[in-house]
Amino acid sequence: NAAPILVLNSNTKRETGYKAQRSNIDAAKSIAQIVTTTLGPRSMLKMLIDPMGGIVMTNDGNAILREIDTKHPAAKAIIELARAQDEEVGDGTTSVTILAGEMMTSANPFIQQKIHPTVIVRAYYMALEEALKHLEDIAVPIDVNNDEDAKK
């Protein structure tokens, strides 16, 4: 039973434990902060320089995230989350990026208290179940074939 062989770039550093968790939280938060100012009625444009040297002004979170070139695995995961959101729904990329960043940020105090990540994830699932129950309680059924119901 041989030890696994890791093939890494000579410049790559491997982090484990708390340091890796902290790095992942910081990466997710950084990606979220990039697009945070593009959301809402006071959204601001970002000036991007594309690979060809052209300048693009946009407040489209997905367009901004497409231009980010990162090597960090957690940052890549957040960007991939936004891509999946765009492919499935066609909107909400900025919102899911900010939500994911905030969820990682709110997990940080628990990580600092040495609470295992699986316990934190389980708590997030419990919160999801409670939120879904609440939404079921306040939901108002509508008939999509009835114009008057749809206008309410």
Disulfide bonds with the S-S distance in Angstrom:
none
